[in-house]
């Protein structure tokens, strides 16, 4: 599957964004050139992938992420915002 990237470059201005993007690149095979604002739907990430992501992020950052919360996140940037709302810094 070939997916075009956003017009914005991948934004890695902080460690938390980099952590989420790295996890998506290495574990969930998100293309390296994808920006943090690319919708999960564009990447064909279904709810199962997002729930798996929530489990990994919960373990990594020591916070609980409900299935509904991660499914409501539409982009990696939304996931970063969710983590920040739970007190995760980076």
Beta strands, then each sheet from edge to edge (+ up, - down):
end
